Amino acid sequence: MRKENLDKIKKLEQEARQRILNRGKIEFRAEPELMSALLDLAKKQKKPLGPMIRQWVKTQVEQETNRSADDKTQLDVIEQKIDKLLSKRLRA
């Protein structure tokens, strides 16, 4: 693909993202079985469907964000241990 086309696509993606951010609304389709289960859960928890789903999404995003940070921290620790082992080996 030519650079001009890639630049156009990137610009369109940024514009679409900004429209979503400005609107503050995401829509998705779900199978009738899933919708039924969601409605049943919302009724059981005595919560409106939208806020219940919003809380689930927020919780999942927080977990994924923390998981990424935890993974990076674990990789840093592993790299430090490897560096330490290598430096000991080089001194020996």
Secondary structure, 3 states (H helix, E strand, C coil): CCHHHHHHHHHHHHHHHHHHHHHCCCCCCCCHHHHHHHHHHHHHHCCCHHHHHHHHHHHHHHHHHHHHHHHHHHHHHHHHHHHHHHHHHHHC
